[in-house]
Amino acid sequence: MTSTRPEAPNASWRKSLPGNLGQDIVDEIDAYMERVPGAASCVATGSLVEGIGNGNSDIDLYVIQPSGSTATAPVAIGIRDSRYVDVEYLTLTALHKLADAFADTTGGEAPRTLSLRDFSRYYRLAIAARLKTTEETEALLDRCSTRRCSALFAPWSLAQAATYLARASVARGLGDVPRAVVLTRRAAVWRATSQLADEGEGYPHLKWATVKAARRFGADTPAYRSCVSGHDVTPATLGTTLAELRERVPPQAGAQGGDEAGWTLAGGVDTLSDGDVLRLIRGRASIARIDGLPRVLVSRLAEGRPWPETVELTAEQLRVTPDDVRTTAAPLMRELADAGYLASAAQGGRR
């Protein structure tokens, strides 16, 4: 069957697009191609090029500028019904650094050194339809591999699952069931995303997990249901789902670094308890109001307990593991430390 797509002058780039894109999408890209600067390259990417997009998906274009260009701001330049055309300006220098990072990073290092934005950009370069490219851009795109991205995204996603699982367990221990349900759902979807990356479905956006699972296993098959199990957890099934996820997510996958020494109150900081709220007072400079897990931890630190004992006692109280407490607490305690209320136990705090 021959294509009915019209061939416009100087529009050979159309042949690089997936054949199932609607004519409205092609027309929108066509309207922008005339604006691509002469020395720049342009590629189409995103969920539509990946083949999992829908009628509301954006048209994503990357304009890749020669090295030295400073035009990096993303711009939305068009709309048809509810569909935007999003154009992001990138430089070859920055993209080569990104490719270097993916070439040099191991799976164990990925959760600490790469961000979701890094995965998104790298994967989108790997699947990009090359509309207009220079030799230098072609060389850069040839460095990007969906297989390499998926190999690193699998452990990265599993680390996210472990972190959300720890946070969900702590929220449940604190009696915040609605929050625990939300966090458990997120943990389940990140675990599914990790499995899918191992299976070759590496498009790095959480919202497409069920779509990718259906594409990989078939909609509502036993394998599909196993993959996405827990994504629809309810308060009634919370305990069972958390236990099942514990079996499927190694605790070390979400291990947090940098807090080995623990925390103590910073010098000059006092506490004032008011029911479920604890106020931290730093002289006349500032007052912080904390509740939830930070309140439990800081209250014990204020009693003079060392950080390891504080963690152990809190884990026993909440019926979670010490690793759950440390993982959940790490960003919260660092935030208090950045504000001057806590200090590293290794450096010493309140005297």
C-alpha positions in Angstrom: 0.0 0.0 0.0 1.5 3.3 -1.0 1.6 6.3 1.3 -0.7 9.2 0.6 1.5 11.6 2.5 2.2 14.6 0.2 5.8 15.2 -0.8 6.6 18.9 -0.5 9.8 20.4 -2.0 12.8 20.1 0.3 10.9 17.9 2.7 12.8 14.6 2.4 12.9 14.6 6.2 9.4 13.3 6.2 10.8 9.8 5.3 12.6 9.7 8.6 9.4 9.9 10.6 7.4 6.8 11.8 4.8 6.0 9.2 1.9 5.9 11.6 2.1 9.6 12.6 -1.1 11.6 11.7 -1.0 14.2 9.0 -1.7 16.9 11.5 1.6 16.0 13.3 3.5 16.0 10.0 2.0 19.4 9.1 3.0 20.9 12.5 6.6 19.7 12.1 6.6 21.0 8.5 5.5 24.4 9.8 8.5 24.5 12.1 11.2 23.1 9.8 11.4 26.4 7.9 12.5 28.1 11.1 15.5 25.8 11.9 18.7 27.9 11.8 21.0 27.0 8.9 23.8 25.7 11.0 21.6 23.7 13.4 20.2 20.2 13.3 16.7 19.2 14.2 15.3 15.9 15.3 11.8 14.7 16.3 11.4 12.6 19.4 9.2 11.8 22.4 6.3 9.5 23.0 4.9 9.9 19.5 8.1 8.8 17.9 8.5 6.0 20.4 5.0 4.8 19.4 3.3 5.0 22.8 1.8 8.6 22.5 -1.8 9.5 22.2 -4.0 12.3 20.9 -2.9 14.6 23.7 0.9 14.0 23.4 3.1 16.9 22.6 5.2 17.0 19.4 8.8 17.1 20.7 11.6 18.6 18.7 15.2 19.1 19.6 17.2 21.8 17.8 20.8 21.0 18.2 23.1 24.0 18.0 26.7 23.9 17.0 29.2 24.0 19.9 29.4 27.4 21.6 25.8 28.4 21.1 23.9 29.7 24.1 20.3 29.1 22.9 19.2 26.5 25.4 15.7 27.6 26.6 12.7 25.3 25.7 10.0 27.0 23.7 6.4 26.0 22.9 5.8 27.3 19.4 2.5 25.9 18.3 -0.8 24.3 19.2 -3.4 22.2 17.3 -6.4 21.4 19.5 -4.7 20.2 22.7 -1.4 19.2 21.1 1.7 21.4 21.7 4.8 21.5 19.6 7.7 21.8 22.1 11.1 22.8 20.9 14.1 22.5 23.1 17.5 24.1 22.0 20.5 22.0 22.9 24.3 22.3 22.2 26.5 19.6 20.9 29.0 20.2 23.7 26.4 19.5 26.4 25.1 16.4 24.6 28.6 14.9 24.2 29.0 15.3 28.0 25.7 13.5 28.5 26.8 10.7 26.1 30.1 10.5 28.1 28.2 10.1 31.3 26.2 7.2 30.0 29.3 5.6 28.5 31.3 5.8 31.8 28.6 5.2 34.5 28.0 1.7 35.9 24.6 0.3 36.9 25.6 0.7 40.6 26.6 4.3 40.1 23.5 5.3 38.1 21.1 6.0 41.0 23.7 8.5 42.5 25.1 10.1 39.3 22.2 10.3 36.8 18.9 12.2 37.0 15.6 11.4 35.4 16.1 14.3 33.1 19.4 12.8 32.0 17.6 9.5 31.1 14.8 11.3 29.3 17.2 13.4 27.2 19.5 10.5 26.4 16.8 8.1 25.4 15.0 10.7 23.3 18.3 11.2 21.4 18.6 7.5 20.9 15.1 7.2 19.3 15.1 10.5 17.5 13.9 10.8 13.9 16.7 12.7 12.2 15.0 15.4 10.2 17.9 17.7 9.5 21.4 16.8 10.8 25.0 17.8 10.3 27.8 15.2 10.3 28.8 16.2 13.8 25.2 15.7 15.1 25.0 12.4 13.3 28.1 11.3 15.2 26.6 12.4 18.5 23.3 10.6 17.8 25.2 7.4 16.9 26.6 7.4 20.5 23.2 7.2 22.1 21.7 3.7 22.5 18.3 2.6 23.9 19.9 -0.6 25.1 22.5 1.3 27.1 19.9 3.6 28.5 17.7 0.7 29.6 20.6 -1.1 31.2 21.2 1.9 33.5 17.6 2.8 33.9 16.6 -0.6 35.4 18.8 -0.2 38.5 18.0 3.5 38.7 14.3 2.8 38.7 14.7 0.0 41.3 16.4 2.5 43.6 13.5 4.8 43.2 11.1 1.9 44.1 13.1 1.1 47.2 13.1 4.8 48.4 9.3 5.1 47.9 8.8 1.8 49.6 10.7 3.0 52.6 8.8 6.2 52.7 5.5 4.4 52.4 6.4 2.1 55.3 7.3 5.0 57.5 4.1 6.9 56.6 2.0 3.8 57.5 3.9 3.5 60.8 3.1 7.2 61.5 -0.6 6.5 60.9 -0.8 8.5 57.7 -2.5 5.9 55.5 -3.5 8.1 52.6 0.1 9.2 52.1 1.3 5.6 52.5 -1.1 4.5 49.8 0.1 7.2 47.4 3.8 6.3 48.1 3.1 2.6 47.7 1.6 3.1 44.3 4.6 5.1 43.3 6.9 2.4 44.6 5.0 -0.3 42.6 5.1 1.7 39.4 8.9 2.3 39.7 9.4 -1.4 40.3 7.4 -2.2 37.2 9.4 0.4 35.3 12.6 -1.3 36.4 11.4 -4.7 35.2 10.2 -3.2 31.9 13.6 -1.6 31.3 15.2 -5.0 31.8 12.7 -6.3 29.2 13.8 -3.6 26.7 10.9 -1.1 27.4 13.1 1.7 28.5 11.2 4.9 27.7 11.9 6.8 30.9 8.7 8.3 32.0 6.6 6.9 34.9 3.2 7.7 33.4 3.8 5.3 30.5 4.4 2.2 32.7 1.1 0.5 32.0 1.2 1.3 28.3 4.7 -0.2 28.1 3.6 -3.2 30.1 0.7 -3.7 27.7 2.9 -3.4 24.7 5.4 -5.9 26.2 3.1 -8.5 27.7 -0.3 -7.8 26.3 -3.1 -5.9 28.1 -4.4 -7.6 31.2 -2.4 -10.8 30.8 -1.0 -12.6 33.8 2.4 -11.2 33.0 1.0 -7.7 32.7 -0.8 -8.0 36.0 2.3 -9.3 37.7 4.4 -6.5 36.3 2.1 -3.6 37.4 1.0 -5.3 40.7 0.5 -2.7 43.4 -0.1 0.3 41.2 -3.7 0.4 42.3 -3.3 -0.4 46.0 -6.0 0.7 48.4 -6.0 1.3 52.1 -7.6 -2.2 52.5 -4.7 -3.9 50.6 -1.9 -1.6 51.9 -0.3 -4.1 54.3 -0.4 -7.0 51.8 1.0 -4.9 49.0 3.8 -3.5 51.1 4.8 -7.1 52.1 4.7 -8.2 48.4 6.9 -5.3 47.3 9.4 -6.1 50.1 9.8 -9.5 48.4 10.4 -7.8 45.0 12.6 -4.8 45.8 16.0 -5.4 47.4 16.4 -3.0 50.3 20.0 -2.1 49.3 18.6 -0.8 45.9 17.6 2.5 47.6 20.6 2.8 50.0 21.3 6.5 50.8 24.8 7.7 51.2 26.3 10.6 53.0 24.5 10.3 56.4 26.7 7.6 57.9 27.8 9.8 60.7 24.2 10.9 61.5 22.9 14.1 63.0 22.8 16.1 66.2 21.2 19.5 67.0 23.3 22.4 65.9 24.8 24.7 68.5 22.4 27.3 69.8 19.3 25.4 68.8 16.5 24.8 71.3 13.2 22.9 71.0 9.7 23.6 72.0 7.1 20.8 71.9 3.4 21.6 71.1 1.4 18.4 70.7 2.2 16.7 67.4 4.4 19.7 66.4 7.9 20.5 67.4 9.4 23.9 67.0 13.1 24.4 66.5 14.4 27.8 67.7 17.7 29.1 66.6 18.3 32.1 68.8 16.5 35.1 67.5 17.3 34.2 63.9 14.5 31.8 63.0 11.9 29.2 64.1 11.1 26.0 62.2 7.9 24.0 62.7 8.3 20.2 62.1 6.1 17.2 62.4 6.0 13.6 61.2 9.2 11.7 61.1 11.5 14.7 61.7 9.6 15.5 64.9 10.1 12.0 66.2 13.8 12.0 65.3 14.7 15.5 66.5 12.8 15.0 69.8 15.1 12.1 70.5 18.2 14.0 69.5 17.1 16.8 71.8 17.0 14.2 74.7 20.7 13.7 74.0 20.4 10.4 72.3 23.0 9.6 69.6 21.8 9.2 66.0 22.2 5.4 65.8 20.1 4.9 68.9 17.6 7.5 67.7 17.2 5.5 64.4 16.8 2.2 66.2 14.2 3.4 68.7 12.2 5.1 65.9 12.3 2.0 63.8 10.9 0.0 66.7 8.2 2.5 67.4 7.0 2.6 63.8 7.6 -1.1 63.2 9.8 -0.5 60.2 13.4 -1.2 59.5 16.2 1.1 60.5 17.0 1.4 56.8 13.5 2.7 56.2 14.0 5.4 58.8 17.4 6.4 57.4 16.3 6.4 53.8 13.2 8.5 54.5 14.9 10.8 56.9 18.0 11.6 54.8 16.6 14.4 52.6 14.5 15.8 55.5 17.4 16.0 57.9 19.7 17.5 55.2 17.1 20.2 54.7 17.1 21.0 58.4 20.9 21.0 58.4 21.0 23.4 55.4 18.8 25.7 57.4 21.2 25.6 60.4 19.1 23.5 62.8 21.1 20.3 62.6 24.8 19.5 62.3 26.7 16.4 61.3 27.4 14.2 64.3 31.0 13.8 63.1 31.5 17.6 63.4 29.7 17.9 66.7 26.6 19.9 67.5 25.0 21.4 70.5 27.2 21.4 73.6 
